[in-house]
Amino acid sequence: MDTRDRIVAAAAEVMRTRGLARATTKEIAKAAGYSEAALYKHFRDKTDLFLAVLSERGPTNLGPVLAGLAGRVGKEPVQDVLREVVRAAADFYEQGFPMAASLFSEPSLLNAHRAALRSRGAGPQFVGRALASYLTAEQDFGRVSKDVDPMAAAGLLLGACLERAFLGHFVDEAEERPSVDEFATSLVGTLLNGLAPG
């Protein structure tokens, strides 16, 4: 494992246990066994580290699933595609929620993080936009009703995934909940009853 990989692995652990707001670059560097200067040779700031953790140490399938949506329009059943998006998003939010939630307790840090994401052309809003673009394309293909608001449908699916992550971390772990596959099947089936043409 090279220096950069060790720093990302340490950042993932520190951010998951302490939250993004309380994880410092000094603490991450120490956990990786390096100086803070070594960390800054590989990363601009903590936001860079957070993005690296999400893409390299978190659930890595959401990005590729979203990136591949355009190539699936009109080819695969909408239900199958949406189930895959829901599974990927539910996993992503489940793992990312503990890290990101602490940002909301410190408005100045949240604003700095938001600005850093904006400067990189990144942010959570792109998930919903990618899904809405897919649904719009399926409307044009005739497989999703023209009466549907694609952005609202994307928000319903992704909002349910985020709620699942929140409840998974907030409610007593002993409380039973459906598996991700069961959740995806039920959620997509329910939504599609309103999306089907005619």
Phi and psi in degrees as a GROMACS rama.xvg file:
@    title "Ramachandran Plot"
@    xaxis  label "Phi"
@    yaxis  label "Psi"
@TYPE xy
-82.2568  176.917  ASP-2
-56.541  -47.8075  THR-3
-61.1089  -44.2504  ARG-4
-62.8541  -39.4684  ASP-5
-65.8651  -37.9599  ARG-6
-66.4991  -43.0323  ILE-7
-63.9516  -41.9487  VAL-8
-62.1819  -43.3214  ALA-9
-65.7875  -41.3917  ALA-10
-61.4343  -41.7375  ALA-11
-59.3234  -45.6665  ALA-12
-65.5461  -47.3968  GLU-13
-65.3832  -43.397  VAL-14
-67.1182  -34.7754  MET-15
-71.0821  -35.4115  ARG-16
-87.551  -30.9117  THR-17
-109.323  -14.9081  ARG-18
86.3573  154.237  GLY-19
-63.4203  -39.4988  LEU-20
-63.5405  -37.5286  ALA-21
-95.9113  -7.51239  ARG-22
-80.4773  121.798  ALA-23
-102.964  155.44  THR-24
-64.7701  -31.7701  THR-25
-63.8753  -44.6491  LYS-26
-66.2418  -39.974  GLU-27
-65.106  -45.0344  ILE-28
-60.2814  -43.2777  ALA-29
-62.8753  -43.209  LYS-30
-63.7124  -30.3563  ALA-31
-82.927  -13.503  ALA-32
86.4659  24.908  GLY-33
-129.633  170.244  TYR-34
-81.1977  161.835  SER-35
-63.8023  -31.8758  GLU-36
-61.9452  -38.4148  ALA-37
-64.3159  -37.3274  ALA-38
-61.4836  -43.1887  LEU-39
-74.5064  -8.91898  TYR-40
-73.6306  -23.2997  LYS-41
-108.513  -24.439  HIS-42
-135.424  139.685  PHE-43
-65.8064  -43.5093  ARG-44
-164.39  -173.648  ASP-45
-66.1996  -31.1217  LYS-46
-63.4612  -43.4572  THR-47
-56.2328  -43.6308  ASP-48
-62.7907  -44.2011  LEU-49
-60.8735  -44.8075  PHE-50
-63.5198  -37.6021  LEU-51
-65.6794  -40.7324  ALA-52
-62.229  -46.1274  VAL-53
-62.5158  -40.2973  LEU-54
-86.6099  -24.7594  SER-55
-110.566  -26.6396  GLU-56
-120.389  -6.62431  ARG-57
-97.4562  -168.607  GLY-58
-65.8241  114.731  PRO-59
-91.428  -0.48735  THR-60
-88.3002  -12.514  ASN-61
-65.717  -47.2345  LEU-62
-56.4939  -53.5207  GLY-63
-62.0331  -36.0429  PRO-64
-62.734  -46.5517  VAL-65
-65.7561  -41.6214  LEU-66
-63.2834  -28.6918  ALA-67
-91.6613  0.50258  GLY-68
-61.2307  -42.6  LEU-69
-59.2665  -35.3335  ALA-70
-76.7557  -5.32495  GLY-71
-103.56  -6.7152  ARG-72
-61.2465  128.139  VAL-73
75.7797  0.311836  GLY-74
-109.089  -53.8201  LYS-75
-99.9563  153.37  GLU-76
-57.6193  134.396  PRO-77
-54.0145  -41.5456  VAL-78
-58.7532  -43.3587  GLN-79
-65.2852  -42.0895  ASP-80
-64.4146  -46.6438  VAL-81
-65.061  -36.7111  LEU-82
-61.7966  -41.1364  ARG-83
-65.3333  -40.8507  GLU-84
-61.37  -45.6806  VAL-85
-62.4207  -45.0089  VAL-86
-59.4428  -45.5294  ARG-87
-65.9334  -44.0079  ALA-88
-67.0934  -41.2054  ALA-89
-61.1678  -42.9586  ALA-90
-66.1325  -43.9271  ASP-91
-60.6461  -49.3565  PHE-92
-66.8991  -36.9324  TYR-93
-58.5729  -44.8863  GLU-94
-81.7375  -32.4557  GLN-95
-83.2867  -22.8267  GLY-96
-56.9782  -47.9236  PHE-97
-62.6325  -31.3971  PRO-98
-73.3607  -46.5483  MET-99
-82.5565  -25.0952  ALA-100
-58.6575  -34.977  ALA-101
-66.8907  -20.843  SER-102
-58.2527  -33.7563  LEU-103
-75.009  -8.39817  PHE-104
-87.8509  -10.8622  SER-105
-129.688  93.0037  GLU-106
-53.4608  -38.7  PRO-107
-67.1867  -39.0072  SER-108
-68.8758  -39.7012  LEU-109
-60.9976  -44.6269  LEU-110
-63.4377  -40.349  ASN-111
-66.0871  -41.632  ALA-112
-65.7652  -42.7802  HIS-113
-60.5424  -44.7477  ARG-114
-64.9309  -39.5945  ALA-115
-64.8321  -41.7802  ALA-116
-63.9611  -43.2287  LEU-117
-59.9645  -41.0534  ARG-118
-66.6053  -21.0381  SER-119
-98.2887  0.864402  ARG-120
67.1574  32.569  GLY-121
-124.613  168.14  ALA-122
149.084  162.403  GLY-123
-65.9577  -21.1438  PRO-124
-64.604  -23.7688  GLN-125
-71.9785  -21.1028  PHE-126
-65.43  -51.6787  VAL-127
-63.4674  -37.6111  GLY-128
-65.4447  -40.2163  ARG-129
-64.1687  -42.8147  ALA-130
-67.7232  -41.193  LEU-131
-63.744  -37.5781  ALA-132
-62.8766  -40.5225  SER-133
-61.9573  -47.1935  TYR-134
-64.5494  -36.8944  LEU-135
-62.2947  -43.3742  THR-136
-64.1433  -37.6466  ALA-137
-69.0613  -31.3161  GLU-138
-61.354  -47.1188  GLN-139
-62.6925  -28.4467  ASP-140
-83.5064  -10.5286  PHE-141
88.9406  13.2647  GLY-142
-105.047  -2.77651  ARG-143
-132.191  136.466  VAL-144
-55.575  139.737  SER-145
-68.2948  -16.4347  LYS-146
-78.2953  -9.28018  ASP-147
-84.2757  138.439  VAL-148
-89.0995  107.667  ASP-149
-58.0712  -37.9361  PRO-150
-68.1336  -38.5817  MET-151
-66.2261  -41.676  ALA-152
-63.8743  -41.2264  ALA-153
-62.5129  -41.8283  ALA-154
-63.3294  -38.22  GLY-155
-63.3447  -45.8879  LEU-156
-65.7283  -50.5469  LEU-157
-71.3195  -35.0462  LEU-158
-62.3509  -38.195  GLY-159
-65.7093  -36.2163  ALA-160
-66.1657  -42.2327  CYS-161
-66.6952  -39.6532  LEU-162
-63.0313  -40.1842  GLU-163
-59.9614  -42.3434  ARG-164
-64.904  -44.8234  ALA-165
-59.1768  -51.239  PHE-166
-64.9596  -35.0155  LEU-167
-61.4127  -30.4612  GLY-168
-94.0029  -22.001  HIS-169
-93.7272  -42.9768  PHE-170
-79.9754  153.202  VAL-171
-50.0416  130.343  ASP-172
-60.1627  -23.9714  GLU-173
-70.4775  -18.9371  ALA-174
-69.6639  130.309  GLU-175
-76.0729  146.548  GLU-176
-146.064  158.504  ARG-177
-65.279  155.607  PRO-178
-65.0885  166.614  SER-179
-60.2629  -40.4202  VAL-180
-63.608  -44.0354  ASP-181
-64.1081  -42.103  GLU-182
-60.1176  -47.856  PHE-183
-62.0087  -44.3328  ALA-184
-63.3906  -45.2922  THR-185
-67.3188  -45.4769  SER-186
-63.8696  -49.1396  LEU-187
-66.6326  -40.9235  VAL-188
-60.3254  -41.8774  GLY-189
-65.3505  -45.8364  THR-190
-65.6161  -40.7958  LEU-191
-65.6895  -23.3309  LEU-192
-59.1722  -29.0535  ASN-193
-95.3225  -10.8878  GLY-194
-95.8742  -21.0912  LEU-195
-61.4323  136.254  ALA-196
-64.1129  146.86  PRO-197
